[in-house]
Amino acid sequence: MNRDDALLALDDAPTPWDVCVIGGGATGLGAALDAVTRGYRTILVERHDFAKGTSSRSTKLIHGGVRYLRQGRIWLVLEALRERGILTRNAPHLVRTLEFIVPAQALWETPFYGIGLGLYGLLAGRGCPTHILSRAEVLRRLPGLNPTGLRHGIAYVDSQFDDARLAITLARTIADHGGVVLNYTPVVSLLKREGKIGGVRIRDEETGLERDIPARVVINATGVFTDSIRRLDEPGAPPVIAASQGAHVVLPLSCLGGSSALMIPRTADGRILFAIPWHDRLILGTTDNLVRDIAAEPRPMAGEIEFILSTASRFFATPPERSQILSAYAGLRPLVQRGAVRRSATLSREHAIFTSDSGLVTITGGKWTTYRKMAEDTIDHAAQYGGLASRPCRTASLPLHGYTETPAAYGSLALYGSDAAGIAALGRGVAIHARLPYTEAEVLWGVREEMARTVEDILARRTRALLLDTAASIEAAPTVARLMAAELNRDEQWIGAQVATYTALARGYLPPWSGEKTGQ
């Protein structure tokens, strides 16, 4: 997957394209993959980098949604569990099973949560047992848990993944099947003829050159930026997106210990809080707060950090402190609103598809777990609207790029699947930083094979250095910049600018955090 080759393919391609997707997050990548594997000539354009926004800032779970079960939305849980199974089969190198433990302190909690999670296990099917753990067994599996008042634990099974790595894998799978994907190509206008949309005009951010991409159907899959694309079509279009911010804190794994995840079933605001082992770190999250400003780089608010740490402190033997935070990040959920909204918790997490009078197809809402089903629904709709030949969806049994039946242990190179051998063959096994699990070979691979163009692309998404240890990633930035400059034929000025830009961005992932308290 090479950006220069993609631009050449764009220039040489016969027109119009069948499908043009705007947006390189989970939703857009899923839609483009569905379209190209049905045999439609497909191009995807992204204004920044793949998974720059919400799609790299999740809680890292592929799950059915225990909270939806509590709300009685069993069909939504069933759909998500079905999609969890499909993704696990199609990308075993990216998804792994994880045990979750719910601590029970009051007498009523063991039967109450046991019955609910038992139903969850039944809905998930074979291989997903739920069982009661003794107090001693809970503390063995979660050695950092506060033993005071603990009676039992309820264990159940869900899955976790690396969100940005899945996004890059989807982009590579699209390219494997003949589609074109381009990052750093914002849409500057929609092409119209006789009032109907017939493509997009993009700008190459690296050269400033603008290009027209005629297409039979254009899909707006831009997440929280959905309304900005809709207003290129209809300047006065009312908003359909309410952005909900979810913040996360990353701590040393030793704060809780063990290899199981902790699920706190009810927080002060009625949500679920997770403490999840991930890449030898511990992720705590998440929050759910409506925000007015939709930013490309949302920042955790001071109140969110305080809320997460104080909630965890009730369950950890040693309360986590701000000084232990390795990184804190936030993502914005694109929730579909209808009328006035006061609380984001009341908004549906389901996806919605609609078409404007001029033919812009918009898909929004949803979550990573159901990205494939969202894509199927979107392309079914778009193909019908665009007059494309009716063809069945093929992604339910489509192995993703790097698929291997025997993935290595979950870790850095394991996430590349069959590509791990190619990375190892580069022979650049020197670590980019003593506190990070990544090597120079992974930097070179990201540039050569995964369309990385900036230091941020490498440290935030091709690797997860930004989240695992923000301070270490800042220290590694000059090394990464020099490696990239040699590959991309860039000069010293580029290196200096990249290091400065990345450092400024990364500092927002470290204390002190600012902003209003959340009221939680």
C-alpha positions as semicolon CSV with decimal commas, in nm:
position;residue;x (nm);y (nm);z (nm)
1;M;0,000;0,000;0,000
2;N;0,186;0,300;-0,133
3;R;0,053;0,655;-0,152
4;D;0,239;0,751;-0,472
5;D;0,106;0,441;-0,644
6;A;-0,246;0,524;-0,524
7;L;-0,224;0,873;-0,675
8;L;-0,105;0,726;-1,006
9;A;-0,396;0,480;-1,000
10;L;-0,633;0,770;-0,940
11;D;-0,497;0,965;-1,236
12;D;-0,494;0,663;-1,469
13;A;-0,834;0,522;-1,373
14;P;-1,127;0,529;-1,614
15;T;-1,413;0,736;-1,478
16;P;-1,649;0,748;-1,308
17;W;-1,577;0,534;-1,004
18;D;-1,866;0,323;-0,879
19;V;-1,822;0,423;-0,514
20;C;-1,632;0,708;-0,350
21;V;-1,613;0,691;0,030
22;I;-1,524;1,001;0,233
23;G;-1,366;0,910;0,566
24;G;-1,088;0,674;0,669
25;G;-1,214;0,559;1,007
26;A;-1,384;0,233;1,098
27;T;-1,707;0,318;0,916
28;G;-1,551;0,443;0,594
29;L;-1,291;0,167;0,572
30;G;-1,558;-0,094;0,634
31;A;-1,783;0,052;0,363
32;A;-1,498;0,072;0,110
33;L;-1,396;-0,288;0,179
34;D;-1,753;-0,411;0,138
35;A;-1,789;-0,219;-0,188
36;V;-1,463;-0,332;-0,348
37;T;-1,517;-0,698;-0,257
38;R;-1,856;-0,687;-0,430
39;G;-1,671;-0,588;-0,745
40;Y;-1,748;-0,215;-0,743
41;R;-1,466;0,018;-0,847
42;T;-1,399;0,189;-0,516
43;I;-1,191;0,479;-0,386
44;L;-1,164;0,608;-0,030
45;V;-1,030;0,952;0,064
46;E;-0,934;1,070;0,413
47;R;-0,853;1,427;0,506
48;H;-0,587;1,329;0,760
49;D;-0,456;0,979;0,835
50;F;-0,652;0,657;0,863
51;A;-0,815;0,628;1,207
52;K;-0,686;0,972;1,308
53;G;-1,003;1,040;1,505
54;T;-1,241;0,832;1,713
55;S;-1,139;0,505;1,549
56;S;-0,799;0,503;1,724
57;R;-0,932;0,628;2,059
58;S;-1,167;0,352;2,169
59;T;-1,168;0,136;2,481
60;K;-1,009;-0,139;2,265
61;L;-1,301;-0,381;2,307
62;I;-1,487;-0,596;2,055
63;H;-1,791;-0,682;2,262
64;G;-2,162;-0,743;2,270
65;G;-2,233;-0,461;2,511
66;V;-2,326;-0,571;2,862
67;R;-2,484;-0,230;2,919
68;Y;-2,728;-0,286;2,631
69;L;-2,837;-0,613;2,791
70;R;-2,921;-0,424;3,111
71;Q;-3,128;-0,184;2,899
72;G;-3,322;-0,475;2,747
73;R;-3,191;-0,427;2,391
74;I;-3,120;-0,795;2,340
75;W;-3,131;-0,778;1,960
76;L;-2,852;-0,518;1,965
77;V;-2,643;-0,745;2,190
78;L;-2,704;-1,040;1,959
79;E;-2,595;-0,842;1,654
80;A;-2,276;-0,726;1,825
81;L;-2,195;-1,076;1,951
82;R;-2,245;-1,215;1,602
83;E;-2,011;-0,951;1,459
84;R;-1,759;-1,022;1,735
85;G;-1,749;-1,384;1,620
86;I;-1,708;-1,286;1,253
87;L;-1,418;-1,052;1,324
88;T;-1,247;-1,308;1,546
89;R;-1,262;-1,561;1,262
90;N;-1,155;-1,316;0,992
91;A;-0,871;-1,150;1,185
92;P;-0,741;-1,382;1,458
93;H;-0,413;-1,190;1,458
94;L;-0,593;-0,874;1,573
95;V;-0,859;-0,996;1,816
96;R;-0,809;-1,200;2,130
97;T;-1,037;-1,339;2,400
98;L;-1,016;-1,167;2,736
99;E;-1,160;-1,263;3,075
100;F;-1,352;-0,991;3,260
101;I;-1,425;-1,003;3,632
102;V;-1,706;-0,818;3,810
103;P;-1,639;-0,788;4,185
104;A;-1,935;-0,860;4,413
105;Q;-1,940;-0,690;4,752
106;A;-2,305;-0,681;4,863
107;L;-2,497;-1,007;4,915
108;W;-2,737;-0,932;4,631
109;E;-2,465;-0,857;4,374
110;T;-2,351;-1,216;4,315
111;P;-2,691;-1,350;4,201
112;F;-2,787;-1,023;4,033
113;Y;-2,477;-0,990;3,816
114;G;-2,440;-1,365;3,787
115;I;-2,780;-1,406;3,624
116;G;-2,730;-1,111;3,388
117;L;-2,384;-1,216;3,279
118;G;-2,498;-1,577;3,255
119;L;-2,759;-1,464;3,001
120;Y;-2,484;-1,271;2,819
121;G;-2,277;-1,590;2,801
122;L;-2,573;-1,788;2,669
123;L;-2,635;-1,530;2,397
124;A;-2,266;-1,544;2,302
125;G;-2,284;-1,920;2,253
126;R;-2,037;-2,199;2,313
127;G;-1,689;-2,109;2,429
128;C;-1,803;-1,806;2,633
129;P;-1,874;-1,944;2,982
130;T;-1,974;-1,732;3,279
131;H;-1,897;-1,854;3,629
132;I;-1,872;-1,745;3,993
133;L;-1,526;-1,702;4,145
134;S;-1,435;-1,730;4,511
135;R;-1,285;-1,430;4,689
136;A;-0,943;-1,596;4,687
137;E;-0,962;-1,671;4,316
138;V;-1,060;-1,313;4,232
139;L;-0,760;-1,179;4,423
140;R;-0,531;-1,429;4,254
141;R;-0,643;-1,312;3,911
142;L;-0,653;-0,944;4,005
143;P;-0,383;-0,904;4,271
144;G;-0,420;-0,526;4,283
145;L;-0,791;-0,537;4,368
146;N;-0,905;-0,399;4,703
147;P;-0,995;-0,704;4,918
148;T;-1,206;-0,503;5,166
149;G;-1,567;-0,617;5,150
150;L;-1,507;-0,848;4,855
151;R;-1,727;-1,160;4,860
152;H;-1,709;-1,315;4,515
153;G;-1,645;-1,234;4,153
154;I;-1,834;-1,310;3,835
155;A;-1,615;-1,396;3,537
156;Y;-1,728;-1,367;3,176
157;V;-1,558;-1,357;2,836
158;D;-1,536;-1,081;2,575
159;S;-1,269;-0,972;2,326
160;Q;-1,017;-0,694;2,282
161;F;-0,823;-0,559;1,984
162;D;-0,593;-0,284;1,865
163;D;-0,822;-0,032;1,696
164;A;-0,569;0,159;1,486
165;R;-0,400;-0,162;1,370
166;L;-0,737;-0,296;1,258
167;A;-0,798;0,026;1,063
168;I;-0,462;-0,005;0,883
169;T;-0,539;-0,371;0,817
170;L;-0,873;-0,278;0,658
171;A;-0,699;-0,020;0,437
172;R;-0,448;-0,282;0,324
173;T;-0,727;-0,532;0,257
174;I;-0,905;-0,276;0,038
175;A;-0,583;-0,228;-0,160
176;D;-0,534;-0,606;-0,182
177;H;-0,870;-0,629;-0,359
178;G;-0,798;-0,352;-0,610
179;G;-0,945;-0,052;-0,428
180;V;-0,766;0,281;-0,387
181;V;-0,718;0,443;-0,046
182;L;-0,566;0,787;0,006
183;N;-0,479;0,975;0,323
184;Y;-0,415;1,350;0,349
185;T;-0,671;1,427;0,077
186;P;-0,953;1,640;0,221
187;V;-1,271;1,689;0,018
188;V;-1,299;2,057;-0,069
189;S;-1,628;2,038;-0,261
190;L;-1,886;1,801;-0,401
191;L;-1,926;1,772;-0,778
192;K;-2,281;1,832;-0,892
193;R;-2,460;1,819;-1,222
194;E;-2,824;1,915;-1,258
195;G;-2,856;1,918;-0,880
196;K;-2,724;1,564;-0,830
197;I;-2,392;1,466;-0,674
198;G;-2,155;1,303;-0,918
199;G;-1,827;1,292;-0,727
200;V;-1,590;1,496;-0,511
201;R;-1,302;1,737;-0,548
202;I;-1,004;1,663;-0,325
203;R;-0,684;1,845;-0,239
204;D;-0,354;1,664;-0,192
205;E;-0,221;1,816;0,131
206;E;0,138;1,733;0,036
207;T;0,137;1,914;-0,300
208;G;-0,167;2,143;-0,284
209;L;-0,290;1,996;-0,614
210;E;-0,665;1,951;-0,651
211;R;-0,825;1,659;-0,837
212;D;-1,181;1,572;-0,935
213;I;-1,307;1,220;-0,862
214;P;-1,628;1,149;-1,053
215;A;-1,834;0,873;-0,890
216;R;-2,174;0,715;-0,931
217;V;-2,237;0,727;-0,558
218;V;-2,064;0,925;-0,281
219;I;-2,073;0,800;0,079
220;N;-2,020;1,035;0,372
221;A;-1,862;0,826;0,650
222;T;-1,684;1,097;0,846
223;G;-1,801;1,024;1,201
224;V;-1,826;1,334;1,418
225;F;-1,748;1,547;1,110
226;T;-2,056;1,417;0,927
227;D;-2,236;1,750;0,938
228;S;-1,944;1,942;0,780
229;I;-1,964;1,719;0,469
230;R;-2,344;1,740;0,465
231;R;-2,315;2,119;0,456
232;L;-2,096;2,102;0,145
233;D;-2,411;1,953;-0,008
234;E;-2,674;2,161;0,176
235;P;-2,526;2,469;0,352
236;G;-2,828;2,503;0,579
237;A;-2,860;2,138;0,674
238;P;-2,956;2,096;1,041
239;P;-2,711;1,897;1,255
240;V;-2,766;1,525;1,299
241;I;-2,458;1,457;1,515
242;A;-2,424;1,497;1,889
243;A;-2,065;1,434;1,995
244;S;-2,008;1,244;2,317
245;Q;-1,657;1,242;2,461
246;G;-1,507;0,931;2,612
247;A;-1,183;0,977;2,805
248;H;-0,932;0,709;2,903
249;V;-0,631;0,691;3,134
250;V;-0,331;0,462;3,072
251;L;-0,140;0,334;3,376
252;P;0,134;0,078;3,442
253;L;-0,015;-0,273;3,439
254;S;0,119;-0,327;3,790
255;C;-0,151;-0,095;3,927
256;L;-0,393;-0,388;3,905
257;G;-0,179;-0,681;3,795
258;G;-0,288;-1,007;3,642
259;S;-0,407;-1,076;3,290
260;S;-0,782;-1,038;3,345
261;A;-0,985;-0,720;3,303
262;L;-1,193;-0,556;3,575
263;M;-1,546;-0,441;3,501
264;I;-1,701;-0,193;3,744
265;P;-2,071;-0,242;3,670
266;R;-2,208;0,094;3,776
267;T;-2,039;0,431;3,811
268;A;-2,180;0,752;3,956
269;D;-2,323;0,845;3,615
270;G;-2,470;0,501;3,548
271;R;-2,201;0,384;3,307
272;I;-1,965;0,089;3,316
273;L;-1,596;0,149;3,385
274;F;-1,332;-0,093;3,262
275;A;-0,974;-0,156;3,372
276;I;-0,822;-0,349;3,083
277;P;-0,474;-0,495;3,032
278;W;-0,351;-0,387;2,687
279;H;0,004;-0,402;2,547
280;D;0,143;-0,450;2,901
281;R;-0,037;-0,137;3,020
282;L;-0,369;-0,080;3,196
283;I;-0,644;0,126;3,030
284;L;-0,912;0,281;3,251
285;G;-1,225;0,415;3,088
286;T;-1,452;0,554;2,980
287;T;-1,665;0,866;3,029
288;D;-1,971;0,988;2,839
289;N;-2,010;1,366;2,813
290;L;-2,171;1,579;2,547
291;V;-1,928;1,831;2,398
292;R;-2,001;2,129;2,177
293;D;-1,664;2,169;2,010
294;I;-1,581;1,890;1,766
295;A;-1,203;1,889;1,747
296;A;-0,960;1,671;1,554
297;E;-0,759;1,641;1,877
298;P;-1,005;1,623;2,167
299;R;-0,846;1,651;2,510
300;P;-0,952;1,481;2,832
301;M;-1,105;1,726;3,075
302;A;-0,970;1,759;3,428
303;G;-1,302;1,639;3,565
304;E;-1,291;1,327;3,349
305;I;-0,945;1,234;3,475
306;E;-1,060;1,295;3,834
307;F;-1,374;1,086;3,779
308;I;-1,185;0,789;3,634
309;L;-0,920;0,786;3,905
310;S;-1,166;0,834;4,191
311;T;-1,390;0,555;4,061
312;A;-1,093;0,320;4,026
313;S;-0,972;0,415;4,374
314;R;-1,278;0,251;4,527
315;F;-1,173;-0,084;4,382
316;F;-0,791;-0,077;4,373
317;A;-0,592;-0,181;4,678
318;T;-0,358;0,112;4,615
319;P;-0,547;0,409;4,463
320;P;-0,390;0,515;4,132
321;E;-0,235;0,860;4,130
322;R;-0,205;1,124;3,860
323;S;0,174;1,089;3,872
324;Q;0,140;0,730;3,747
325;I;-0,048;0,826;3,430
326;L;0,151;0,730;3,121
327;S;-0,101;0,883;2,884
328;A;-0,459;1,010;2,877
329;Y;-0,666;1,030;2,562
330;A;-1,019;1,110;2,449
331;G;-1,238;1,017;2,155
332;L;-1,566;1,160;2,028
333;R;-1,860;0,929;1,959
334;P;-2,078;1,032;1,661
335;L;-2,422;0,982;1,813
336;V;-2,733;1,044;1,606
337;Q;-2,957;1,311;1,756
338;R;-3,321;1,386;1,695
339;G;-3,432;1,708;1,860
340;A;-3,284;1,865;2,172
341;V;-3,033;1,657;2,367
342;R;-2,939;1,695;2,732
343;R;-2,758;1,371;2,815
344;S;-2,550;1,164;2,575
345;A;-2,641;0,846;2,765
346;T;-2,997;0,880;2,628
347;L;-2,880;0,874;2,265
348;S;-2,881;0,555;2,061
349;R;-2,552;0,383;1,976
350;E;-2,715;0,232;1,667
351;H;-2,618;0,345;1,320
352;A;-2,832;0,543;1,079
353;I;-2,820;0,574;0,699
354;F;-2,990;0,848;0,501
355;T;-2,966;1,009;0,158
356;S;-2,999;1,378;0,075
357;D;-3,212;1,510;-0,211
358;S;-2,900;1,547;-0,423
359;G;-2,785;1,192;-0,352
360;L;-2,523;1,213;-0,076
361;V;-2,540;0,888;0,120
362;T;-2,453;0,938;0,489
363;I;-2,376;0,663;0,740
364;T;-2,316;0,756;1,103
365;G;-2,345;0,621;1,457
366;G;-2,253;0,267;1,551
367;K;-1,930;0,135;1,700
368;W;-1,618;-0,063;1,606
369;T;-1,772;-0,400;1,693
370;T;-2,047;-0,362;1,433
371;Y;-1,844;-0,182;1,164
372;R;-1,883;-0,471;0,917
373;K;-2,263;-0,489;0,948
374;M;-2,283;-0,110;0,918
375;A;-2,083;-0,134;0,597
376;E;-2,307;-0,406;0,457
377;D;-2,618;-0,199;0,522
378;T;-2,454;0,110;0,372
379;I;-2,344;-0,054;0,048
380;D;-2,680;-0,228;0,007
381;H;-2,839;0,116;0,025
382;A;-2,580;0,298;-0,184
383;A;-2,578;0,037;-0,462
384;Q;-2,952;0,061;-0,497
385;Y;-2,945;0,440;-0,503
386;G;-2,652;0,459;-0,746
387;G;-2,798;0,207;-0,986
388;L;-2,510;-0,037;-0,936
389;A;-2,554;-0,402;-1,022
390;S;-2,694;-0,595;-0,727
391;R;-2,422;-0,809;-0,571
392;P;-2,410;-0,989;-0,236
393;C;-2,194;-0,882;0,056
394;R;-1,880;-1,098;0,090
395;T;-1,719;-0,967;0,407
396;A;-1,875;-1,210;0,656
397;S;-1,622;-1,476;0,553
398;L;-1,342;-1,254;0,421
399;P;-0,999;-1,301;0,583
400;L;-0,837;-0,964;0,647
401;H;-0,485;-0,870;0,539
402;G;-0,222;-1,057;0,739
403;Y;-0,461;-1,341;0,825
404;T;-0,288;-1,645;0,969
405;E;-0,444;-1,950;1,130
406;T;-0,169;-1,965;1,393
407;P;-0,103;-1,609;1,512
408;A;0,185;-1,551;1,748
409;A;0,130;-1,446;2,108
410;Y;-0,054;-1,114;2,138
411;G;0,203;-0,839;2,112
412;S;0,371;-0,595;1,877
413;L;0,469;-0,808;1,576
414;A;0,184;-1,054;1,631
415;L;-0,061;-0,782;1,524
416;Y;0,091;-0,788;1,174
417;G;-0,005;-1,151;1,122
418;S;0,167;-1,294;0,816
419;D;0,349;-0,961;0,761
420;A;0,555;-1,020;1,077
421;A;0,804;-1,225;0,878
422;G;0,855;-0,938;0,635
423;I;0,923;-0,696;0,919
424;A;1,168;-0,936;1,081
425;A;1,346;-0,977;0,746
426;L;1,428;-0,604;0,745
427;G;1,677;-0,679;1,020
428;R;1,639;-0,344;1,197
429;G;1,559;-0,484;1,538
430;V;1,691;-0,187;1,736
431;A;1,430;-0,042;1,973
432;I;1,324;0,316;1,903
433;H;1,319;0,373;2,280
434;A;1,407;0,164;2,586
435;R;1,055;0,197;2,732
436;L;0,870;0,112;2,409
437;P;0,823;-0,231;2,245
438;Y;0,877;-0,103;1,889
439;T;1,175;-0,129;1,656
440;E;1,324;0,063;1,366
441;A;1,197;-0,213;1,136
442;E;0,837;-0,127;1,227
443;V;0,900;0,237;1,139
444;L;1,038;0,141;0,798
445;W;0,749;-0,098;0,739
446;G;0,496;0,170;0,828
447;V;0,644;0,404;0,565
448;R;0,701;0,146;0,292
449;E;0,389;-0,066;0,327
450;E;0,130;0,124;0,532
451;M;0,128;0,476;0,390
452;A;0,267;0,650;0,701
453;R;0,360;1,008;0,611
454;T;0,431;1,180;0,944
455;V;0,594;1,105;1,277
456;E;0,246;1,114;1,431
457;D;0,128;0,845;1,189
458;I;0,403;0,615;1,316
459;L;0,395;0,690;1,687
460;A;0,018;0,727;1,727
461;R;-0,129;0,468;1,488
462;R;0,121;0,238;1,308
463;T;0,259;0,178;1,657
464;R;0,077;0,280;1,976
465;A;0,372;0,454;2,140
466;L;0,173;0,774;2,202
467;L;-0,073;0,587;2,424
468;L;0,166;0,342;2,590
469;D;0,413;0,603;2,714
470;T;0,367;0,955;2,586
471;A;0,691;1,089;2,735
472;A;0,894;0,806;2,580
473;S;0,728;0,865;2,243
474;I;0,835;1,233;2,253
475;E;1,191;1,123;2,322
476;A;1,171;0,873;2,033
477;A;1,037;1,130;1,784
478;P;1,379;1,249;1,651
479;T;1,484;0,889;1,581
480;V;1,159;0,816;1,401
481;A;1,177;1,141;1,203
482;R;1,526;1,061;1,075
483;L;1,429;0,709;0,973
484;M;1,125;0,844;0,787
485;A;1,320;1,125;0,623
486;A;1,560;0,876;0,467
487;E;1,266;0,677;0,328
488;L;1,065;0,975;0,204
489;N;1,361;1,182;0,080
490;R;1,296;1,464;0,325
491;D;1,548;1,720;0,457
492;E;1,661;1,847;0,797
493;Q;1,396;2,118;0,796
494;W;1,127;1,851;0,758
495;I;1,278;1,653;1,045
496;G;1,276;1,955;1,275
497;A;0,921;2,051;1,183
498;Q;0,795;1,695;1,235
499;V;0,955;1,663;1,577
500;A;0,816;2,000;1,687
501;T;0,466;1,923;1,557
502;Y;0,455;1,582;1,720
503;T;0,590;1,710;2,051
504;A;0,322;1,980;2,067
505;L;0,049;1,724;1,994
506;A;0,181;1,464;2,240
507;R;0,203;1,708;2,530
508;G;-0,177;1,718;2,527
509;Y;-0,174;1,353;2,640
510;L;0,016;1,438;2,959
511;P;-0,075;1,642;3,269
512;P;-0,175;1,903;3,348
513;W;-0,516;1,866;3,187
514;S;-0,749;2,162;3,167
515;G;-1,112;2,224;3,095
516;E;-1,437;2,212;3,287
517;K;-1,528;1,947;3,537
518;T;-1,775;1,697;3,398
519;G;-2,019;1,716;3,685
520;Q;-1,984;1,345;3,755
